């Protein structure tokens, strides 16, 4: 079930999930940056967000 990016980020931050798809701005925030690693989904693997 999709709720919101901030809820997904919260799950990632707490360790409730092993992997989460969040925005790059969340991944680079000071709080999240210290929690783990991030990987950019290649542009050819998704449609642009308008």
BAVEXBA-678965 format. One line per field, with one value per residue: residue number from 1; residue in three letters; z, y, x of N, C-alpha, C, O in turn. Coordinates in nm, 3 decimals. Layout:
REM residues N
num NUM	...
residuo Ala	...
n.w Z	...
n.v Y	...
n.u X	...
ca.w Z	...
ca.v Y	...
ca.u X	...
c.w Z	...
c.v Y	...
c.u X	...
o.w Z	...
o.v Y	...
o.u X	...
***
This chain:
REM residues 50
num 1	2	3	4	5	6	7	8	9	10	11	12	13	14	15	16	17	18	19	20	21	22	23	24	25	26	27	28	29	30	31	32	33	34	35	36	37	38	39	40	41	42	43	44	45	46	47	48	49	50
residuo Unk	Unk	Unk	Unk	Unk	Unk	Unk	Unk	Unk	Unk	Unk	Unk	Unk	Unk	Unk	Unk	Unk	Unk	Unk	Unk	Unk	Unk	Unk	Unk	Unk	Unk	Unk	Unk	Unk	Unk	Unk	Unk	Unk	Unk	Unk	Unk	Unk	Unk	Unk	Unk	Unk	Unk	Unk	Unk	Unk	Unk	Unk	Unk	Unk	Unk
n.w 0.000	-0.088	0.076	0.140	0.042	0.260	0.463	0.370	0.378	0.652	0.731	0.615	0.755	1.019	1.000	0.955	0.707	0.447	0.207	0.033	-0.189	-0.233	-0.260	-0.411	-0.276	-0.012	0.040	0.040	0.253	0.568	0.788	0.672	0.517	0.680	0.746	0.562	0.234	-0.100	-0.422	-0.751	-0.961	-1.289	-1.554	-1.793	-1.708	-1.612	-1.646	-1.695	-1.418	-1.409
n.v -0.117	0.214	0.504	0.759	0.949	1.047	0.874	0.632	0.698	0.719	0.451	0.342	0.483	0.394	0.132	-0.057	-0.160	-0.318	-0.198	0.096	0.305	0.628	0.989	1.162	1.392	1.337	1.117	1.240	1.409	1.536	1.369	1.119	1.060	0.962	0.712	0.504	0.373	0.498	0.452	0.550	0.518	0.418	0.650	0.548	0.344	0.427	0.641	0.997	1.213	1.439
n.u 0.084	0.062	0.150	0.289	0.579	0.723	0.639	0.741	1.014	1.039	1.003	1.232	1.431	1.386	1.452	1.264	1.216	1.408	1.472	1.380	1.195	1.258	1.255	1.532	1.604	1.521	1.690	1.939	1.925	2.044	1.973	1.894	2.113	2.312	2.217	2.247	2.290	2.235	2.085	2.059	1.783	1.816	1.756	1.653	1.495	1.254	0.964	0.974	0.909	0.658
ca.w 0.000	-0.100	0.159	0.103	0.040	0.395	0.540	0.323	0.434	0.794	0.739	0.584	0.866	1.140	0.977	0.939	0.574	0.399	0.091	0.005	-0.299	-0.184	-0.346	-0.391	-0.173	0.117	0.055	0.064	0.372	0.672	0.869	0.597	0.460	0.778	0.772	0.470	0.098	-0.196	-0.559	-0.844	-1.064	-1.420	-1.623	-1.897	-1.643	-1.568	-1.716	-1.621	-1.331	-1.456
ca.v 0.000	0.338	0.612	0.882	0.940	1.068	0.753	0.536	0.740	0.685	0.307	0.321	0.539	0.313	-0.004	-0.147	-0.220	-0.329	-0.112	0.182	0.400	0.762	1.093	1.189	1.496	1.268	1.034	1.326	1.491	1.501	1.257	0.994	1.037	0.885	0.583	0.396	0.403	0.519	0.414	0.617	0.433	0.474	0.722	0.465	0.241	0.485	0.760	1.119	1.263	1.573
ca.u 0.000	0.141	0.097	0.358	0.725	0.774	0.616	0.840	1.142	1.034	1.027	1.373	1.509	1.369	1.501	1.149	1.228	1.546	1.488	1.265	1.212	1.229	1.312	1.674	1.618	1.516	1.809	2.055	1.905	2.142	1.925	1.895	2.247	2.389	2.153	2.282	2.332	2.128	2.116	1.969	1.721	1.854	1.649	1.591	1.411	1.126	0.918	1.002	0.803	0.624
c.w 0.000	-0.016	0.116	0.106	0.181	0.483	0.499	0.379	0.583	0.816	0.714	0.702	0.989	1.124	0.963	0.805	0.535	0.288	0.075	-0.110	-0.248	-0.279	-0.313	-0.282	-0.033	0.141	0.090	0.187	0.481	0.756	0.797	0.546	0.551	0.799	0.677	0.335	0.012	-0.335	-0.647	-0.944	-1.198	-1.492	-1.730	-1.841	-1.593	-1.652	-1.632	-1.535	-1.371	-1.346
c.v 0.124	0.446	0.745	0.859	0.956	0.946	0.645	0.570	0.706	0.536	0.275	0.366	0.448	0.172	-0.105	-0.219	-0.225	-0.229	-0.028	0.275	0.535	0.863	1.114	1.294	1.436	1.189	1.117	1.415	1.446	1.379	1.124	0.959	0.949	0.743	0.471	0.447	0.434	0.482	0.484	0.517	0.495	0.535	0.638	0.358	0.296	0.606	0.882	1.158	1.409	1.648
c.u 0.089	0.075	0.160	0.509	0.780	0.751	0.716	0.978	1.149	1.061	1.174	1.459	1.503	1.426	1.389	1.149	1.374	1.575	1.363	1.296	1.163	1.290	1.459	1.694	1.608	1.644	1.933	2.040	2.003	2.100	1.938	2.034	2.332	2.337	2.196	2.326	2.211	2.178	2.014	1.913	1.755	1.735	1.580	1.499	1.278	1.091	0.952	0.882	0.780	0.551
o.w 0.081	-0.035	0.062	0.164	0.219	0.569	0.584	0.423	0.633	0.908	0.783	0.744	1.056	1.223	0.961	0.790	0.583	0.275	0.101	-0.126	-0.223	-0.367	-0.202	-0.205	0.057	0.250	0.162	0.222	0.484	0.790	0.853	0.535	0.504	0.863	0.711	0.325	0.048	-0.361	-0.621	-1.003	-1.221	-1.492	-1.755	-1.917	-1.538	-1.720	-1.509	-1.574	-1.365	-1.364
o.v 0.136	0.478	0.832	0.763	0.885	0.915	0.573	0.481	0.668	0.499	0.192	0.294	0.428	0.101	-0.225	-0.325	-0.146	-0.181	-0.075	0.319	0.554	0.828	1.086	1.286	1.481	1.193	1.070	1.488	1.329	1.295	1.027	0.841	0.871	0.662	0.354	0.551	0.400	0.481	0.476	0.439	0.612	0.479	0.656	0.288	0.221	0.665	0.873	1.138	1.491	1.764
o.u 0.180	-0.042	0.093	0.558	0.873	0.834	0.769	1.051	1.255	1.134	1.234	1.550	1.605	1.445	1.414	1.090	1.455	1.688	1.252	1.410	1.044	1.368	1.505	1.789	1.679	1.700	2.020	2.132	2.042	2.183	1.989	2.069	2.414	2.403	2.182	2.392	2.098	2.299	1.894	1.988	1.727	1.625	1.461	1.431	1.198	1.175	0.957	0.767	0.871	0.513
***
